[in-house]
Amino acid sequence: MNNILTVPNLLTFLRMALVPVFASLLFYGYFGWALFVFFFAGVSDGVDGFVARRFNQQSELGTILDPIADKLLMTTAFVILTLPNILPADNKHFPVAFWVSAAVIGRDVLIVTVALAIFIMTDFRGFKPSNLGKASTVVQICAIGIILFAAVFPAFSGYYLPTIYFTVTFFAVASGFHYIFHVAKLMNQKKENEI
């Protein structure tokens, strides 16, 4: 029980609980509050990681739930921001292009499918994020923040959004395919260590 009710895990639970709040704020057009909740969730993510390492409160549950909380928030954001009539209609770069969200969600589906298939066939459990995957997540987080900023302050929104969309898509596609080779490398390292 002590390994469950740690400060990092409680912060992760809070972040997961904020997902429907964030989704509702987006859906009803409260972009300023949505940006605040998104920023708070990002800060809590950083704090729970720091606390877990600094006070030795890392747990297997936290290792599983932390990326799930991140993916729930990011997927929710991209899905809602792709819907028509959510973001201000006076910006030609809104809503977020469907192909951007498709790349982001498709990447996650690819990674989960590959990991699950490998686990079922080989019982391999040593899945770790790649550096490119981490970079893709950072790019996505920054992108959501910038998109929400553009919704709150329309005067600053026009010229950079297409670049943001392209960057998010590039990192999502590249990190998705790279993860296949990354997992193969991890599996080879495990075999070498077992010999």
Backbone torsions as a table, in degrees:
resi	resn	phi	psi	omega
1	MET	NA	-37.8	180.0
2	ASN	-63.6	-29.8	179.1
3	ASN	-76.2	-12.1	179.5
4	ILE	-94.0	-49.3	-176.1
5	LEU	-88.8	56.6	173.1
6	THR	-95.2	161.5	179.7
7	VAL	-58.5	-46.2	178.9
8	PRO	-60.2	-41.3	180.0
9	ASN	-67.4	-39.0	178.2
10	LEU	-63.4	-38.0	176.6
11	LEU	-66.4	-36.4	176.9
12	THR	-66.2	-42.4	176.2
13	PHE	-60.3	-41.2	178.5
14	LEU	-62.2	-42.8	179.5
15	ARG	-62.0	-39.8	177.8
16	MET	-66.7	-37.8	179.1
17	ALA	-67.6	-25.6	179.6
18	LEU	-76.8	-14.9	-177.4
19	VAL	-59.1	-51.1	178.2
20	PRO	-65.6	-30.6	176.0
21	VAL	-64.6	-47.9	178.7
22	PHE	-59.9	-44.7	-179.8
23	ALA	-61.6	-42.8	-179.5
24	SER	-65.5	-42.9	178.9
25	LEU	-61.7	-42.2	177.1
26	LEU	-63.0	-48.6	-174.5
27	PHE	-60.8	-37.2	-177.6
28	TYR	-94.8	8.0	170.3
29	GLY	83.8	16.0	177.0
30	TYR	-89.4	71.3	-170.6
31	PHE	-68.7	-33.7	177.5
32	GLY	-62.8	-46.7	177.9
33	TRP	-67.5	-37.5	178.0
34	ALA	-62.2	-41.0	177.9
35	LEU	-63.5	-40.5	178.6
36	PHE	-62.9	-46.5	179.9
37	VAL	-63.3	-41.6	179.4
38	PHE	-63.0	-43.5	178.1
39	PHE	-63.2	-43.6	179.2
40	PHE	-61.7	-42.2	178.5
41	ALA	-62.2	-40.8	179.0
42	GLY	-64.6	-42.2	178.2
43	VAL	-64.1	-43.4	-179.6
44	SER	-63.1	-33.1	177.0
45	ASP	-63.5	-44.9	177.8
46	GLY	-65.6	-40.3	-178.9
47	VAL	-65.8	-43.8	-177.2
48	ASP	-65.7	-34.8	176.2
49	GLY	-66.4	-41.6	179.3
50	PHE	-64.5	-46.4	-178.8
51	VAL	-63.1	-41.9	-179.2
52	ALA	-59.8	-42.5	-179.1
53	ARG	-77.1	-42.9	-174.4
54	ARG	-68.2	-38.7	-175.5
55	PHE	-110.1	17.5	176.1
56	ASN	52.9	48.3	179.9
57	GLN	-111.0	27.2	177.3
58	GLN	-72.4	141.0	-179.4
59	SER	-141.5	159.5	178.5
60	GLU	-64.1	-38.3	178.3
61	LEU	-61.9	-43.7	179.5
62	GLY	-64.1	-37.3	178.2
63	THR	-61.8	-33.5	180.0
64	ILE	-82.0	-46.3	-172.2
65	LEU	-74.8	-32.6	-174.8
66	ASP	-59.8	-51.3	177.3
67	PRO	-66.9	-29.8	177.4
68	ILE	-64.0	-43.9	178.6
69	ALA	-60.2	-42.7	178.7
70	ASP	-62.0	-45.6	-177.5
71	LYS	-66.9	-37.9	177.5
72	LEU	-60.0	-45.8	-178.7
73	LEU	-65.8	-46.1	-177.3
74	MET	-67.8	-43.7	179.9
75	THR	-62.9	-44.5	177.5
76	THR	-57.8	-46.0	-178.8
77	ALA	-61.0	-49.2	-176.5
78	PHE	-67.0	-38.8	179.5
79	VAL	-63.4	-49.1	-176.9
80	ILE	-68.1	-39.5	-178.9
81	LEU	-71.5	-11.9	175.5
82	THR	-87.5	-19.8	-178.0
83	LEU	-66.4	143.9	176.2
84	PRO	-71.5	155.0	174.8
85	ASN	66.2	20.7	175.1
86	ILE	-100.7	-54.3	179.2
87	LEU	-82.9	159.8	-179.2
88	PRO	-52.5	133.1	-174.0
89	ALA	-78.5	-11.9	-175.6
90	ASP	-85.0	6.5	178.1
91	ASN	-113.1	121.7	-175.5
92	LYS	-69.0	-13.8	179.9
93	HIS	-94.0	3.7	174.9
94	PHE	-108.9	148.7	-4.1
95	PRO	-72.7	177.9	175.5
96	VAL	-59.1	134.5	-178.0
97	ALA	-58.8	140.5	-177.9
98	PHE	-58.8	-38.2	-177.2
99	TRP	-64.7	-24.5	176.8
100	VAL	-69.2	-51.3	180.0
101	SER	-65.0	-36.5	178.5
102	ALA	-62.9	-39.9	178.8
103	ALA	-65.9	-42.8	-179.0
104	VAL	-64.5	-49.6	-177.9
105	ILE	-71.9	-38.4	178.7
106	GLY	-61.0	-38.5	177.4
107	ARG	-59.6	-47.0	-178.5
108	ASP	-65.7	-39.4	178.0
109	VAL	-63.7	-42.9	178.4
110	LEU	-59.5	-47.9	-177.7
111	ILE	-63.0	-46.0	-179.9
112	VAL	-64.6	-41.1	-179.7
113	THR	-64.4	-45.9	178.8
114	VAL	-62.3	-46.4	-179.1
115	ALA	-62.4	-43.3	-179.5
116	LEU	-65.5	-42.7	179.7
117	ALA	-63.2	-44.0	179.3
118	ILE	-64.7	-41.4	179.2
119	PHE	-62.1	-44.0	-179.0
120	ILE	-64.8	-40.5	-176.0
121	MET	-79.8	-33.1	-171.4
122	THR	-124.1	-10.6	-175.7
123	ASP	65.5	20.1	177.7
124	PHE	-72.3	131.4	-177.0
125	ARG	-120.8	-0.6	-172.2
126	GLY	-84.2	43.5	-179.2
127	PHE	-75.0	129.9	178.2
128	LYS	-135.2	146.1	177.9
129	PRO	-67.9	145.3	176.0
130	SER	-84.8	163.1	177.6
131	ASN	-63.1	-36.3	177.9
132	LEU	-67.2	-36.8	176.6
133	GLY	-64.3	-41.7	177.0
134	LYS	-63.2	-41.2	178.3
135	ALA	-62.5	-39.8	178.8
136	SER	-62.2	-41.2	178.9
137	THR	-64.1	-42.8	178.3
138	VAL	-62.0	-42.3	178.9
139	VAL	-61.6	-42.7	179.4
140	GLN	-63.6	-43.2	179.8
141	ILE	-62.4	-47.0	178.4
142	CYS	-61.2	-39.8	-178.8
143	ALA	-62.6	-45.4	179.3
144	ILE	-61.6	-43.6	177.6
145	GLY	-59.9	-42.9	-179.6
146	ILE	-68.2	-39.8	178.9
147	ILE	-63.9	-43.5	178.5
148	LEU	-66.4	-37.4	176.4
149	PHE	-61.0	-40.8	178.5
150	ALA	-65.5	-33.2	178.2
151	ALA	-71.7	-35.6	179.9
152	VAL	-76.5	-38.4	-178.1
153	PHE	-121.8	80.9	-174.0
154	PRO	-57.7	-26.7	-177.8
155	ALA	-64.5	-21.5	-176.7
156	PHE	-103.8	15.3	-165.3
157	SER	-101.2	-19.8	-163.5
158	GLY	-66.7	-56.6	-162.8
159	TYR	-83.5	-24.8	-170.3
160	TYR	-95.5	-14.6	-176.3
161	LEU	-60.9	-43.1	177.1
162	PRO	-58.0	-37.7	177.4
163	THR	-65.0	-40.8	177.8
164	ILE	-61.0	-45.7	-178.5
165	TYR	-62.3	-44.3	179.9
166	PHE	-63.6	-43.6	-178.4
167	THR	-62.6	-45.1	178.6
168	VAL	-59.7	-46.0	-178.4
169	THR	-65.1	-44.0	179.6
170	PHE	-58.6	-49.6	-178.9
171	PHE	-66.1	-37.4	179.7
172	ALA	-63.7	-48.3	-178.8
173	VAL	-66.5	-47.3	-177.6
174	ALA	-62.8	-44.7	-177.7
175	SER	-71.3	-30.7	177.7
176	GLY	-63.4	-49.4	179.8
177	PHE	-71.1	-35.7	179.1
178	HIS	-63.3	-32.2	-176.7
179	TYR	-62.1	-32.7	178.2
180	ILE	-60.1	-46.4	178.6
181	PHE	-69.5	-34.3	178.7
182	HIS	-62.8	-44.8	179.4
183	VAL	-66.5	-40.0	177.5
184	ALA	-59.1	-40.2	178.2
185	LYS	-65.0	-42.5	178.6
186	LEU	-62.3	-39.9	179.7
187	MET	-67.3	-39.4	177.8
188	ASN	-64.7	-39.2	178.1
189	GLN	-63.8	-39.5	178.7
190	LYS	-63.7	-42.7	179.1
191	LYS	-62.5	-41.6	179.9
192	GLU	-64.2	-37.6	-179.7
193	ASN	-70.7	-27.0	-178.5
194	GLU	-81.2	-17.8	-178.8
195	ILE	-76.2	NA	NA
